[in-house]
Amino acid sequence: MTKTILTGVTPSGDALHIGNYFGALKPLVDLGKSGQKVFCFVADLHALTTVQDKKVLENNIRKVIINYLACGVESENFVFFRQSQVTAHSELAVILGNFISFGQMKRMHAYKDKLQKGVEPESINMGLFNYPILMAADILLYNPDLVPVGADQKQHVEVARDIAENFNKKVQKPIFNLPQPMIDEKVGKIVGIDGERKMSKSLGNIIGIFDDYAIIEKQIMKAFTDPKRQKASDKGTVENNPVFIYHDLWNEDKREVEELKNKYRLGEVGDVEVKKRLLAAHQRYFAKIRERKTYFENNPIEVEKILNRGASLARMTAEMNLAKVKKALGLEVAFVKQSLFFDENYQRPMISFDDFMKLELRVGKVIKATLPDWSNKLIEQKVDFGVLGVRTIYSALRAWYQVEDFEGKKLVYVTNIPPRKMGEKVSEGMIVAVQGKNGPERWAVSDEVGEGTIVG
């Protein structure tokens, strides 16, 4: 069953290292590859709690965006965007602040950590104090099933659940899902080259990904091995040996890895040789990612397109869910019957607000488009929706579009309306909206709305 996953990354400015990659980023990319729907955002608003220098913040944001794109978060199952691009995050945070107490906020880790470090309460900015509320808004806005977090971040998901429960109880409607923290005890704890502590830039025990290979080689050569082993002919221990932990992580030549382990146990290979093989494996494993980083650095327009696409898809879900919240609280007063589209006399609603909220919107790639000979209005599209498979959809857009306007394009479709007869065939979905070059805006919306959820 497809799950909705949500995660955010604060642009700290730190260079990406293998601890970040294997501890958090690769598992996230793998979730997307498995067909799960992943909302991933750069938490630039959260970054303001510590960084208010424009140049520093912009540099930090660019760096994390490029790194994440290089590692694969732009695939079709990802909705990748900047937090500040979707204003619903800030608006929902203001609303949710009314559903959590001051006492709860004072017990939050970020605030307590500052106090324990001797910082005076009067000097702590409200952005930091309210950090958990904005994080709750980040989460609840997309009604995810799972939120990947480290054990130290579990509290934030628990607070989001508390707020969601308080809100649902107050309005007596299940507006928010109760998300579950997704915690893998093995994830996020990649040991550093000191062989003792979690890999961290502040501890100086990292191995980089995008650094010059002269630097990476020095980092690998400094890596802790078996301290009891004095010379290459001594029998060594492989278990919990960082160098072999790293081999298991990124050396895809498993035959070589097993051979090195056996020789190491027998005292037939030295530490230097094992580390040289590790460096070569690093170069092989990260070659494509490093190339992609260079590509995105040199193609800023492509980066902007990906972010804008992600922000547009995120807004679909965010604005719909925010509208539910506002309607449940009475913030949207319906002086006119609530509906989204009316006829030209503003009389007959084509689709009600409540029904529109049930639409499931998905991006599909048109793999083939044809003009059926039995209709002079319809364009037939074979659309790949990933985990949903390939569907045949007919759209009455022939007066404004040609097949080349569809083929190979990624478009937004309604996927949960019942199949309906169109001419001689059956359409298994409906395109949401298109704009003709010279013609009017055409909205492909139907009264036949099925049950579903808004999926960006």
Stockholm file with secondary structure:
# STOCKHOLM 1.0

chainA/1-456         MTKTILTGVTPSGDALHIGNYFGALKPLVDLGKSGQKVFCFVADLHALTTVQDKKVLENNIRKVIINYLACGVESENFVFFRQSQVTAHSELAVILGNFISFGQMKRMHAYKDKLQKGVEPESINMGLFNYPILMAADILLYNPDLVPVGADQKQHVEVARDIAENFNKKVQKPIFNLPQPMIDEKVGKIVGIDGERKMSKSLGNIIGIFDDYAIIEKQIMKAFTDPKRQKASDKGTVENNPVFIYHDLWNEDKREVEELKNKYRLGEVGDVEVKKRLLAAHQRYFAKIRERKTYFENNPIEVEKILNRGASLARMTAEMNLAKVKKALGLEVAFVKQSLFFDENYQRPMISFDDFMKLELRVGKVIKATLPDWSNKLIEQKVDFGVLGVRTIYSALRAWYQVEDFEGKKLVYVTNIPPRKMGEKVSEGMIVAVQGKNGPERWAVSDEVGEGTIVG
#=GR chainA/1-456 SS CCCEEEEEECCCCCCCBHHHIIIIIHHHHHHHHTTCEEEEEECHHHHTTTCCCHHHHHHHHHHHHHHHHHTTTTSTTEEEEEGGGCTHHHHHHHHHGGGSCHHHHHTSHHHHHHHHTTCCGGGSCHHHHTHHHHHHHHHHTTCCSEEECCGGGHHHHHHHHHHHHHHHHHHTSCCSCCCEEECCTTTTCCBCTTSSSBCCGGGTCCCBSSSCHHHHHHHHHTCCCCTTCCSTTSCCCCTTCHHHHHHHHHCCCHHHHHHHHHHHHHTCSCHHHHHHHHHHHHHHHTHHHHHHHHHHHHCHHHHHHHHHHHHHHHHHHHHHHHHHHHHHHTCSCCSSCCEEEECTTSCSEEEEHHHHTTCCEEEEEEEEEECCTTCSSCEEEEEECGGGCEEEEEESCTTTCCGGGTTTCEEEEECSSCCEEETTEEECCEECEEECSSSCEEECCCSCCCSCCCCC
#=GC SS_cons         CCCEEEEEECCCCCCCBHHHIIIIIHHHHHHHHTTCEEEEEECHHHHTTTCCCHHHHHHHHHHHHHHHHHTTTTSTTEEEEEGGGCTHHHHHHHHHGGGSCHHHHHTSHHHHHHHHTTCCGGGSCHHHHTHHHHHHHHHHTTCCSEEECCGGGHHHHHHHHHHHHHHHHHHTSCCSCCCEEECCTTTTCCBCTTSSSBCCGGGTCCCBSSSCHHHHHHHHHTCCCCTTCCSTTSCCCCTTCHHHHHHHHHCCCHHHHHHHHHHHHHTCSCHHHHHHHHHHHHHHHTHHHHHHHHHHHHCHHHHHHHHHHHHHHHHHHHHHHHHHHHHHHTCSCCSSCCEEEECTTSCSEEEEHHHHTTCCEEEEEEEEEECCTTCSSCEEEEEECGGGCEEEEEESCTTTCCGGGTTTCEEEEECSSCCEEETTEEECCEECEEECSSSCEEECCCSCCCSCCCCC
//
